[in-house]
Amino acid sequence: MIGFIIAGLIIGALARLIKPGKQNLGLLATLLLGLAGSVIGGVIANLLGTGDIFELNILGFVVAVIASVLLIGVAESMSGRRNRSVRR
């Protein structure tokens, strides 16, 4: 379980490095989005038959990073909409 949390943090950090621009996300949001990306990557790798959901493999890792980048983009757009509506 601790390894899963560390992997989620690493995946979230890599996704933030890959995503261009400044993200207004804290450490907890990075961890949660990285964990979500890890689960998505594990599920997709499992569906493709390359390993178990919680098993670390190359395909699952790559898909997890891509999923985390997409999740960070969604989180940014959601927080951007909320901040714009508050300013009005």
Secondary structure, 3 states (H helix, E strand, C coil): CHHHHHHHHHHHHHHHHHCCCCCCCCHHHHHHHHHHHHHHHHHHHHHCCCCCCCCCCHHHHHHHHHHHHHHHHHHHHHHHHHHHHHHC
